[in-house]
Amino acid sequence: MDPMLLSIAAFIAVAALVGAVAFLMNDFGASRAEERLNEITGRGGRGDGEGVLRQEIMREGMEGALGMFSGLAERLQSLALLFEQSNSPIKPATFFGISLGAAVLGFVVSLVARSPAPLYPVAALMGGSMPTLWLLLRRRARFKKFAMQLPDALELIGRALRSGHSLSSGLHVVVEEMPAPISVEFGNAFEEQNLGVPIEQSLKNMLKRMPNLDLKFFVTAVAIQRQAGGDLAEILDKIGGIIRERFKILGQVQALTGEGRISGVVLMGLPVALFLAVYHLNPDYVKLLFTDELGRKMIAAAVVLQIVGAITIKKIVNIKV
């Protein structure tokens, strides 16, 4: 059998299986079915059973359609938030075009390299996911830089409060004195409160854009101080000191788990590199993994074990501080 047809058939089978599981997981419980049967037979005590059933089916259909559109809207909002968090210079429409072009490029490269036919969709998927991976890495780097700048920003706001400035003026000082990305985020919060948004809400909006635990401490402290009073400058100094101590401990943890992280990278990359090297040296030897039934089972088992190994290593070296 042609390997390309086999890969297409496997894709259709998996998609059908996922659709069947999603259908079975819908809320069609026995209680709802019994209630409808009672309404049809006149034992439900609601009058015209067929009319009630028809109305309920129409209502559920409307709710299902609204739920589908609301879920799509939530995903689009999450995607827009991802672009905002990463401060992407590329617009979403351009980004999707680049992703499609990268997928086509991956397919062409695998075709030119005369890879096995089942690897064509894999190469296209890997190529198409590269822009998304770049976006996620960009967001991660921005989050990390923001976290490193936050202690200095809190201490700067504390000094501004001690000198007689208001909290909004302290935010403006951070905008003027510190570089991006923290100046950009505090600048957005400052502009929002200038336009009439309460400062607590503007800080919560910043927390939504930059989900940082230390920033959450700052937002919570501001909200409590607004309601109960207190010395906000002293609180900010203490939060800044705690953040610096956490960074110190985190650096020690990173040093102690460095060997495990490097081992994980080597163990994850070595099978792929070895596969490519053997395929370059002896393609016929590797093609048995795709043409033979036992070879396909071995590939599936290897992929599952790779994923399990990656998750296990990540759980070991990922120590929360």
C-alpha positions as CSV (number, residue, x, y, z in Angstrom):
1,M,0.0,0.0,0.0
2,D,1.2,3.5,-0.8
3,P,2.6,5.1,2.3
4,M,1.1,8.5,1.4
5,L,-2.4,6.9,1.2
6,L,-1.7,5.2,4.4
7,S,-0.9,8.5,6.2
8,I,-4.0,10.1,4.8
9,A,-6.2,7.2,5.9
10,A,-4.6,7.4,9.4
11,F,-5.3,11.1,9.6
12,I,-9.0,10.6,8.6
13,A,-9.4,7.8,11.1
14,V,-7.9,9.9,13.9
15,A,-10.1,12.8,13.0
16,A,-13.2,10.6,13.0
17,L,-12.3,9.1,16.3
18,V,-11.9,12.6,17.9
19,G,-15.2,13.6,16.5
20,A,-16.9,10.5,17.8
21,V,-15.4,11.1,21.3
22,A,-16.5,14.7,21.3
23,F,-20.0,13.7,20.3
24,L,-20.2,11.1,23.1
25,M,-19.0,13.6,25.6
26,N,-21.9,16.0,24.9
27,D,-24.5,16.5,27.6
28,F,-27.2,14.0,26.6
29,G,-27.8,12.5,30.0
30,A,-30.5,10.0,31.0
31,S,-32.4,12.6,33.0
32,R,-32.8,14.9,30.0
33,A,-34.0,12.0,27.8
34,E,-36.4,10.7,30.4
35,E,-37.8,14.2,30.9
36,R,-38.5,14.5,27.1
37,L,-40.2,11.1,27.0
38,N,-42.4,12.1,29.9
39,E,-43.4,15.3,28.1
40,I,-44.3,13.4,24.9
41,T,-46.4,10.8,26.8
42,G,-48.1,13.5,28.8
43,R,-46.7,12.4,32.2
44,G,-44.5,15.5,32.6
45,G,-47.3,17.8,33.8
46,R,-46.4,20.5,31.3
47,G,-49.4,20.3,29.0
48,D,-48.6,19.8,25.3
49,G,-45.5,17.6,25.3
50,E,-44.7,17.9,21.6
51,G,-44.9,21.7,21.7
52,V,-42.7,21.9,24.8
53,L,-40.2,19.5,23.2
54,R,-40.1,21.5,20.0
55,Q,-39.5,24.7,21.9
56,E,-36.7,23.1,24.0
57,I,-35.0,21.7,20.9
58,M,-35.1,25.1,19.3
59,R,-33.8,26.7,22.5
60,E,-30.9,24.2,22.8
61,G,-30.1,24.8,19.1
62,M,-29.8,28.5,19.7
63,E,-27.8,28.0,22.8
64,G,-25.4,25.7,21.0
65,A,-24.9,28.1,18.2
66,L,-24.3,31.0,20.6
67,G,-21.9,28.8,22.6
68,M,-20.0,28.0,19.4
69,F,-19.7,31.7,18.4
70,S,-18.8,32.7,22.0
71,G,-16.1,30.0,22.1
72,L,-14.7,31.3,18.7
73,A,-14.7,34.8,20.0
74,E,-12.8,33.8,23.2
75,R,-10.2,32.1,21.0
76,L,-9.8,35.2,18.9
77,Q,-9.5,37.3,22.0
78,S,-6.8,34.9,23.3
79,L,-4.9,35.2,20.0
80,A,-5.1,39.0,20.1
81,L,-3.8,38.9,23.7
82,L,-0.9,36.7,22.5
83,F,0.1,39.3,19.9
84,E,-0.3,42.1,22.5
85,Q,1.8,40.2,25.1
86,S,4.6,39.5,22.7
87,N,4.5,43.1,21.3
88,S,4.6,41.5,17.9
89,P,5.6,43.9,15.0
90,I,3.6,41.7,12.6
91,K,-0.1,42.0,12.1
92,P,-2.3,38.8,12.6
93,A,-3.2,38.6,8.9
94,T,0.5,38.9,7.9
95,F,1.4,36.4,10.5
96,F,-1.0,33.8,9.2
97,G,0.3,34.3,5.7
98,I,3.9,33.7,6.9
99,S,2.7,30.6,8.7
100,L,1.1,29.3,5.5
101,G,4.2,30.1,3.5
102,A,6.4,28.3,6.1
103,A,4.2,25.2,5.9
104,V,4.5,25.1,2.1
105,L,8.3,25.7,2.4
106,G,8.6,22.7,4.9
107,F,6.6,20.5,2.5
108,V,8.8,21.6,-0.5
109,V,12.0,21.0,1.5
110,S,11.0,17.5,2.5
111,L,10.0,16.8,-1.1
112,V,13.3,18.0,-2.4
113,A,15.2,16.0,0.2
114,R,13.3,12.9,-0.9
115,S,12.0,12.1,2.6
116,P,9.5,9.3,3.1
117,A,6.0,10.2,2.0
118,P,4.5,10.1,5.6
119,L,7.0,12.8,6.6
120,Y,5.5,15.3,4.2
121,P,2.7,16.5,6.4
122,V,5.0,16.4,9.4
123,A,7.5,18.7,7.7
124,A,4.6,21.0,6.7
125,L,3.3,21.1,10.2
126,M,6.7,21.8,11.7
127,G,7.3,24.6,9.2
128,G,4.0,26.1,9.8
129,S,4.5,26.1,13.6
130,M,7.8,27.9,13.4
131,P,6.2,31.4,13.4
132,T,4.0,30.5,16.3
133,L,7.1,29.2,18.2
134,W,8.8,32.5,17.5
135,L,5.9,34.4,18.8
136,L,5.8,32.3,22.0
137,L,9.5,32.7,22.6
138,R,9.2,36.4,22.0
139,R,6.5,36.6,24.6
140,R,8.5,34.5,27.1
141,A,11.5,36.8,26.7
142,R,9.3,39.9,27.2
143,F,7.8,38.3,30.4
144,K,11.3,37.5,31.7
145,K,12.6,41.0,31.1
146,F,9.5,42.6,32.7
147,A,10.0,40.4,35.8
148,M,13.6,41.5,36.1
149,Q,12.7,45.1,35.9
150,L,9.8,45.0,38.3
151,P,11.8,45.3,41.6
152,D,13.4,48.5,40.4
153,A,10.1,49.9,39.3
154,L,8.4,49.2,42.6
155,E,11.3,50.8,44.5
156,L,11.1,53.8,42.2
157,I,7.4,54.2,42.9
158,G,8.0,53.9,46.6
159,R,10.6,56.7,46.5
160,A,8.1,58.8,44.5
161,L,5.4,58.3,47.1
162,R,7.8,59.3,49.9
163,S,8.7,62.5,48.1
164,G,5.0,63.5,48.0
165,H,3.9,62.3,44.6
166,S,0.6,60.4,44.0
167,L,0.5,56.8,42.8
168,S,-0.3,57.9,39.3
169,S,2.7,60.2,39.3
170,G,4.8,57.3,40.5
171,L,3.6,55.3,37.4
172,H,4.6,58.2,35.2
173,V,8.0,58.3,36.8
174,V,8.5,54.6,35.8
175,V,7.4,55.4,32.3
176,E,10.0,58.2,32.0
177,E,12.9,56.6,33.8
178,M,12.9,52.9,32.8
179,P,13.2,51.1,29.5
180,A,10.7,48.8,27.7
181,P,8.8,46.6,28.3
182,I,8.0,47.8,31.8
183,S,7.8,51.4,30.7
184,V,5.3,50.5,27.9
185,E,3.0,48.5,30.3
186,F,3.1,51.1,33.0
187,G,2.5,53.8,30.4
188,N,-0.6,52.0,29.2
189,A,-1.9,51.9,32.8
190,F,-1.1,55.5,33.3
191,E,-2.9,56.5,30.1
192,E,-6.0,54.4,31.1
193,Q,-6.3,56.1,34.5
194,N,-5.8,59.5,32.8
195,L,-8.8,58.7,30.6
196,G,-11.0,58.0,33.6
197,V,-10.5,54.3,34.4
198,P,-10.0,53.7,38.1
199,I,-6.3,53.1,38.8
200,E,-7.1,49.7,40.4
201,Q,-8.8,48.6,37.2
202,S,-6.0,49.9,35.0
203,L,-3.5,47.9,37.1
204,K,-5.6,44.8,36.7
205,N,-5.7,45.3,33.0
206,M,-1.9,45.4,33.1
207,L,-1.8,42.2,35.1
208,K,-4.0,40.6,32.4
209,R,-1.4,41.6,29.8
210,M,1.5,40.6,31.9
211,P,0.5,37.6,34.1
212,N,3.3,37.9,36.7
213,L,2.9,36.7,40.3
214,D,5.0,39.6,41.7
215,L,2.9,42.1,39.8
216,K,-0.2,40.5,41.3
217,F,1.2,41.3,44.7
218,F,1.6,44.9,43.7
219,V,-1.9,45.2,42.3
220,T,-3.4,43.5,45.4
221,A,-1.4,45.9,47.7
222,V,-2.7,48.9,45.8
223,A,-6.3,47.7,46.0
224,I,-6.1,47.0,49.7
225,Q,-4.3,50.3,50.4
226,R,-7.1,52.2,48.5
227,Q,-9.7,50.6,50.7
228,A,-8.1,50.3,54.1
229,G,-5.2,52.8,54.0
230,G,-1.6,52.2,55.0
231,D,1.9,53.1,54.0
232,L,2.1,51.9,50.4
233,A,5.7,53.0,50.0
234,E,6.9,50.6,52.8
235,I,4.8,47.8,51.3
236,L,6.3,48.3,47.9
237,D,9.8,48.2,49.4
238,K,9.1,44.9,51.1
239,I,7.6,43.4,47.9
240,G,10.8,44.5,46.0
241,G,13.0,42.9,48.6
242,I,11.0,39.7,48.4
243,I,11.3,39.6,44.6
244,R,15.1,40.1,44.8
245,E,15.4,37.2,47.3
246,R,13.3,35.0,45.0
247,F,15.5,35.8,42.1
248,K,18.5,34.9,44.2
249,I,17.0,31.5,45.2
250,L,15.9,30.9,41.6
251,G,19.4,31.5,40.3
252,Q,20.7,28.8,42.8
253,V,18.0,26.4,41.6
254,Q,18.9,27.0,38.0
255,A,22.5,26.3,38.7
256,L,21.7,23.0,40.5
257,T,19.3,21.8,37.9
258,G,21.4,22.8,34.9
259,E,22.8,19.3,34.4
260,G,19.3,17.9,34.3
261,R,18.1,20.4,31.8
262,I,21.0,19.8,29.5
263,S,20.5,16.1,29.8
264,G,16.9,16.6,28.8
265,V,17.9,18.6,25.7
266,V,20.4,15.9,24.7
267,L,18.0,13.0,25.2
268,M,15.3,14.8,23.2
269,G,17.5,15.9,20.4
270,L,19.7,12.8,20.0
271,P,17.1,10.4,18.5
272,V,16.1,13.0,15.9
273,A,19.7,13.8,15.0
274,L,20.5,10.1,14.8
275,F,17.5,9.4,12.6
276,L,18.5,12.2,10.2
277,A,22.2,11.0,10.1
278,V,21.2,7.4,9.4
279,Y,18.7,8.4,6.7
280,H,21.4,10.5,5.0
281,L,23.9,7.6,5.1
282,N,21.5,4.7,4.2
283,P,17.9,5.8,3.2
284,D,16.8,2.2,2.4
285,Y,17.6,1.1,6.0
286,V,15.4,3.8,7.5
287,K,12.5,3.4,5.0
288,L,11.7,0.1,6.7
289,L,10.3,2.0,9.6
290,F,7.6,3.4,7.3
291,T,7.0,0.5,4.9
292,D,6.9,-2.3,7.5
293,E,4.0,-2.7,10.0
294,L,6.4,-3.3,12.9
295,G,8.5,-0.2,12.0
296,R,5.4,2.0,12.1
297,K,4.6,0.6,15.5
298,M,8.1,1.3,16.7
299,I,7.9,4.9,15.5
300,A,4.6,5.4,17.3
301,A,6.1,3.9,20.5
302,A,9.2,6.1,20.2
303,V,7.1,9.3,19.8
304,V,5.0,8.4,22.9
305,L,8.1,7.6,25.0
306,Q,9.8,10.8,23.8
307,I,6.8,12.8,25.0
308,V,6.6,10.9,28.3
309,G,10.3,11.5,28.9
310,A,10.1,15.2,28.1
311,I,7.2,15.6,30.6
312,T,9.1,13.6,33.2
313,I,12.3,15.6,32.9
314,K,10.4,18.9,32.9
315,K,8.6,17.9,36.2
316,I,12.0,17.0,37.8
317,V,13.9,20.2,36.9
318,N,11.0,22.6,37.1
319,I,11.1,23.7,40.8
320,K,8.7,26.4,41.9
321,V,10.2,29.2,43.9
